[in-house]
């Protein structure tokens, strides 16, 4: 599969997983000692990546862009959350975008109406 096909396949997998997520429960789990639900969701996102890409380690320039599950911590808060980050691997792995998994659902960091 081409890089774009793999990217599209992973996004498709994300689109099948995300509607099953209880975002309020996820937010509470990310910011609690009882973090089992957050770990479960992160594992599902990670396992989907491995199923699509066949690895959990991308270190070559065969891929232009890649989306990865991430644990995100606010720099001015102690709040932790899950998200999906986009990396541009053709330009040394620069961060390209972030989708936050919030109690209100998925929020694109670059969304004009944010």
Order of alpha helices (4+ residues) and beta strands (2+ residues): alpha-alpha-alpha-beta-beta-beta-beta
